[in-house]
């Protein structure tokens, strides 16, 4: 059975503190081969581009909200 939801849970390196810490340790201790470093660099670049795209979408949504708010200002309330 396939569930089709609007929410997609990304499995990014930055989503896991323990994975990030482990990778930092391995890089600092020179425990990764050149091939592994190349793969890690490619993955980080991919994830960074995904995050940039998501940020651009969020910024467009915020701008649209701001534009709607600017064209329909809320009435000013007077204190009694």
Secondary structure as UniProt FT lines:
FT   HELIX           13..15
FT   HELIX           17..28
FT   TURN            29..30
FT   HELIX           34..71
//
